[in-house]
Amino acid sequence: METESSLDAAAAAVAAARHARFGRLPDRIQFHEMVEEKVAEPNASGIASYNPEGSWNHFSCLALDLGL
């Protein structure tokens, strides 16, 4: 029985020393504090429209570079 009480006292001393050194953990961050909501902007369809005649200059092709 004496070893159990001495172990309990030692564990309590270690816990007290840990608490004195580190204090307590910070409060948990809530999910709504981590997330930022933004309103979606309308699609700029004029800017992102597909142009088949000008699309060739966006790709690098060895055959086109060599004139094949």
N, C-alpha and C positions, 0 to 999 in steps of 0.2 A: 504494500500500500504506500509505503514511503516513496518508492520510485515513481509511482503514478502521480503523487502530489508534487514531487520535485519536477517531473516532466511538465505537468500542468503549469507550475510556477515559471518554469523556464520558457514555455511557449507563450505565456502571458507577458513575460518580460520582453521577449522578442517582438511580439505584436505591439507592445507599448512603444518600444524603441522605433519600430517601423512607422508607427503612426506619428511619433514625434518628429521623425526625419522627413517623411513625405506628406504628412497631413492626410487629406482625403482626396479622392478622385474628383475631377471636375464634373459638373453636371452634364448629363447626356444632352446631345444636340438633337432637337426634334427634327423630323423629316421636313416639315413645312419651313423650317429655318434654313435648310440646305438647298431648297429648290427655288428658282426664280422663274416666274411665269412672264412671258412676253406675248403681246398680241401679234399674230401673224400678219405680215405685210402682204398686200395683194400681189399677184403674180405679174411681173413685167413681161408680158408675152411678146411685145414688140422687140425687146432686147434679146430674148432667148429663142427667137424663131429660127427655124431651120432654113438654110440657104443652100440648095444642092449645088449651085454653080460655084459658090465660094468655099465649099467644105473640103475640097481637095487640098487647099493650102494649109490645113491644120494637121496633116499627117505627113510623116516622112516615109518615103518609099524609094528603095534603091532603084527599082525599075523606072520610076518617073525621073529620078536624078540622072540616070544614064540615058534617058530619052528612048527607052524601049517601048 
